[in-house]
């Protein structure tokens, strides 16, 4: 549907559906198949070397999901992987070789940092971490062998907004690719390719699937890069099951409606938290006055339910009392599902370009689809537990 000018909500409903080719069903069926049969030698030779020769290369279910994701984000091609991390590592390995230099945002998802520091280093690929707020000044870090500039906006855990158009312009002037983790922005809230990105990566586990029951990653590329990355993807033997692709397609249909609710709830909770005396700062770019809000308003069409709060310094037992007693917020490392989550984090352990300046605990929250007043009541009770411990400690 790339040639039909319709809005994202309409694309979410209609993209990746070929009713006439699949018997008229509204939903693409689950095609469970490892082996494809050919009636003649000529038929087999006709598809040799294409994407339609073996189950690992895809099927109508996975291709429907890939097509829908391309339509939504304006990509030429898509590849589905078993997890968000596998999408990141595949894309980096496909575009880097020994002797190359990678510029990586210092606020990156921590497993990506580990991959750079261990696997890429072992392969002779050097990584330099840069301040996520560097903007066009990244020019000073570019080298003749810089091949990829990796961005994540907002940043993992600390939610720095990056000036992606400015960074992309500099990178392209120096012959480097721009790779983005766009999981927070989603395929409908950040038009990555219009802002200069060459490869957009998603942990589809989060909002694309949306129901906390499937692990999946997505690599989206320009036409120029698609053969290179797809070829490497095939060499690694990456694939996803038709069942998981079906669940991701089902989740995709409600993405806009879910994000609207996530954003509405998150804004209400974030505004309430900003008024609490223990909260030093709310790190939610969609919130007026929050760090990075101006870039968010310029480049994004919406937000999701993930943000963090920087608390005032306090004893560890105080924050433990708050989090251990939560009723509606679960403690878990994922996000993007229908449920609310809360997690104590410490970005200071993994920053190398610029030290993390926060003095008190940093708490990440994912605001789910519950009623926001119920979530606020749960947080209010948690803060009351926190205050009781502080009062007892300093009395």
Secondary structure by P-SEA (a helix, b strand, c coil): cccccccaaaaaacccccccccccccccccccccbbbbccaaaaaaaccccccccccccaaaaaaaaaaaaaaccccccccccaaaaaaaaaaacccccbbbbbbccccaaaaaaaacccccccbbbbbccccccccccccccccccbbbbbccccccccccaaaaaaaaaaaabbbbbbccccccccccccccccccbbbbcccccccccccccbbbbbbcccaaaaaaaaaaaacccccaaaaaaaaaaaaaaaaaaaaaaaaaaaaaaaaaaccccccccccccccccaaaaaaaccccccccbbbbbccccaaaaaaaaaacccccccccccccbbbbbbbbccccccccccccccbbbbbbbccccaaaaaaaaaaaaaaaaaaaaaaac
